[in-house]
Amino acid sequence: MRVLGIDPGTLSFGYGIVDESSEGIVMVDCGVLTFSSRTPIEKRLCSSYRSLEEIIERYRPDVVAVEEPFVAKNARSALAIGRAQAMAMLAAANRGLAVFRYLPTQVKQQVTNYGGSDKGQVQEMVRIQLGLCQAPQPLDVTDALAVAICHLHKVHFDLLLAEH
C-alpha cells in the first residue's frame, strides 16, 4: 500500500509518501512546499493544489492521510490550516482517492505509542520506523511522514480487531 501523508499549512505544506511491503515501511519521497506570507492565501492554496496534483500523478498513492488542525492555541491559524486541509482533500477526491483524517494525538499514539509525545520523539520514531540514517527535516516533512505511518498502523490495528 502506498500512502501520501500530508501536514497541511498555508505557509509550509509538508508531504511524505511511504510504501508498505513484506519488508516493512519505506519512504518513497518527501518534501515541503513553502510560501511567502505576503502572497495572498488564495494564490498559496492554488499553488499547493497544483503541486499536490503533480505529486499524486507522479507517485500514484493508494490513499491519502491528512493531519487535522490543532485548534487550542490560535483559532486564526487553525482556520488557515483547515483551508489547506480542505484543499488537500479536494485534490485527493478529484483523483478518486480515499482520504483519512487523523488528529495530532492519534498520529503520536500510533507512531510513538504515546499521544503526548513531543516533536523530537515523533521525529526519532519516524526515523527509526523508516530505517533512515538521519531524521527527516523540516518538521513539516516529519509530520507528513508520521501521518502516513499512522495510517498504516491504524489499518493493521483494524485488521487485527476484525479477526477477533
Phi and psi in degrees as a GROMACS rama.xvg file:
@    title "Ramachandran Plot"
@    xaxis  label "Phi"
@    yaxis  label "Psi"
@TYPE xy
-108.381  126.906  ARG-2
-120.455  132.528  VAL-3
-99.4571  113.852  LEU-4
-96.5623  141.348  GLY-5
-131.264  130.875  ILE-6
-109.336  94.6956  ASP-7
-72.2141  148.275  PRO-8
-169.536  160.261  GLY-9
-98.8395  -14.416  THR-10
-104.51  -37.6275  LEU-11
-140.099  133.531  SER-12
-127.723  105.929  PHE-13
-90.3302  144.747  GLY-14
-139.117  151.069  TYR-15
-150.447  134.097  GLY-16
-114.251  128.336  ILE-17
-127.691  148.659  VAL-18
-112.47  144.778  ASP-19
-117.901  131.851  GLU-20
-137.57  -172.955  SER-21
-64.3694  -21.6141  SER-22
-83.7983  -11.3671  GLU-23
124.86  -157.524  GLY-24
-100.956  131.935  ILE-25
-127.152  135.312  VAL-26
-75.6884  131.205  MET-27
-95.0969  -47.0575  VAL-28
-165.176  161.812  ASP-29
-159.683  162.623  CYS-30
-179.747  179.134  GLY-31
-138.621  134.73  VAL-32
-96.1601  127.176  LEU-33
-119.828  147.368  THR-34
-138.745  152.647  PHE-35
-78.2008  141.51  SER-36
-68.0722  -15.0814  SER-37
-78.7078  -19.3416  ARG-38
-75.8161  132.154  THR-39
-56.5796  144.419  PRO-40
-58.4998  -36.0518  ILE-41
-64.6526  -32.7885  GLU-42
-73.5614  -37.7945  LYS-43
-63.684  -42.8937  ARG-44
-65.6592  -40.1131  LEU-45
-63.8452  -44.012  CYS-46
-64.7298  -42.2759  SER-47
-60.7727  -43.5458  SER-48
-60.3786  -46.9767  TYR-49
-63.5487  -42.8934  ARG-50
-63.7647  -41.2807  SER-51
-65.6487  -38.7096  LEU-52
-59.0601  -42.5067  GLU-53
-64.774  -41.0686  GLU-54
-63.1691  -44.3598  ILE-55
-63.535  -43.5664  ILE-56
-64.2791  -41.6182  GLU-57
-70.5026  -44.5541  ARG-58
-100.968  -14.5123  TYR-59
46.6248  63.4499  ARG-60
-67.9226  157.145  PRO-61
-81.7333  -35.3186  ASP-62
-145.531  165.888  VAL-63
-123.929  132.998  VAL-64
-117.035  128.427  ALA-65
-123.567  136.282  VAL-66
-79.2705  135.644  GLU-67
-74.8709  150.387  GLU-68
-69.1009  147.012  PRO-69
-95.6119  120.5  PHE-70
-96.8323  -19.4345  VAL-71
-54.6734  -38.8737  ALA-72
-87.6092  -48.7194  LYS-73
-141.974  107.293  ASN-74
-62.5845  -35.3151  ALA-75
-65.1125  -44.6661  ARG-76
-70.2122  -33.2165  SER-77
-62.8771  -37.8162  ALA-78
-64.7128  -43.8698  LEU-79
-63.2589  -43.0863  ALA-80
-63.9547  -38.4409  ILE-81
-60.2118  -36.6984  GLY-82
-64.8955  -43.642  ARG-83
-65.3599  -37.9447  ALA-84
-62.9302  -45.0326  GLN-85
-62.2559  -39.8899  ALA-86
-62.6882  -42.4892  MET-87
-64.9802  -41.843  ALA-88
-63.7617  -38.4588  MET-89
-66.0032  -43.452  LEU-90
-60.1357  -42.4156  ALA-91
-67.4573  -45.9006  ALA-92
-62.5556  -36.4995  ALA-93
-65.7301  -20.2926  ASN-94
-98.6251  6.62463  ARG-95
74.6359  21.4043  GLY-96
-93.9032  140.091  LEU-97
-70.5301  142.33  ALA-98
-119.043  132.434  VAL-99
-120.268  134.813  PHE-100
-112.992  138.292  ARG-101
-132.772  136.157  TYR-102
-71.927  152.924  LEU-103
-54.4303  -38.1357  PRO-104
-66.8041  -34.2097  THR-105
-65.4127  -42.2083  GLN-106
-61.8927  -48.6188  VAL-107
-60.5953  -42.34  LYS-108
-62.0352  -44.2495  GLN-109
-71.6035  -34.0027  GLN-110
-88.1409  -37.1152  VAL-111
-115.763  -7.11753  THR-112
70.2425  16.6635  ASN-113
-147.679  116.009  TYR-114
-67.3778  -11.8102  GLY-115
-104.389  17.2062  GLY-116
-60.1665  149.964  SER-117
-89.2546  173.17  ASP-118
-58.7029  -38.9927  LYS-119
-64.3554  -39.8205  GLY-120
-65.8385  -42.2909  GLN-121
-62.7859  -44.8507  VAL-122
-59.2565  -42.5525  GLN-123
-68.5133  -39.9817  GLU-124
-68.9293  -34.5071  MET-125
-63.2598  -45.1117  VAL-126
-58.1052  -47.9785  ARG-127
-64.1729  -47.8508  ILE-128
-67.1534  -26.1027  GLN-129
-95.4618  -2.09471  LEU-130
65.5783  36.3172  GLY-131
-91.8914  148.475  LEU-132
-72.4825  -35.908  CYS-133
-126.692  152.351  GLN-134
-67.8945  141.408  ALA-135
-65.1834  144.483  PRO-136
-130.452  152.303  GLN-137
-75.3216  -173.114  PRO-138
-62.7245  -27.0668  LEU-139
-61.5737  -37.2449  ASP-140
-69.613  -45.057  VAL-141
-56.7055  -45.7582  THR-142
-63.4431  -40.2646  ASP-143
-64.5569  -43.6051  ALA-144
-64.7126  -38.3873  LEU-145
-62.9633  -38.8728  ALA-146
-64.18  -41.3787  VAL-147
-64.7835  -44.2847  ALA-148
-63.2784  -41.7812  ILE-149
-54.8743  -45.5037  CYS-150
-61.5486  -44.1017  HIS-151
-62.3985  -42.2773  LEU-152
-63.984  -40.338  HIS-153
-64.5918  -40.7957  LYS-154
-60.8449  -44.8594  VAL-155
-62.5695  -43.3697  HIS-156
-62.1742  -44.598  PHE-157
-63.767  -37.2455  ASP-158
-65.0994  -40.9833  LEU-159
-63.5325  -41.1455  LEU-160
-64.6183  -38.9254  LEU-161
-66.412  -28.3436  ALA-162
-73.1518  -20.8243  GLU-163
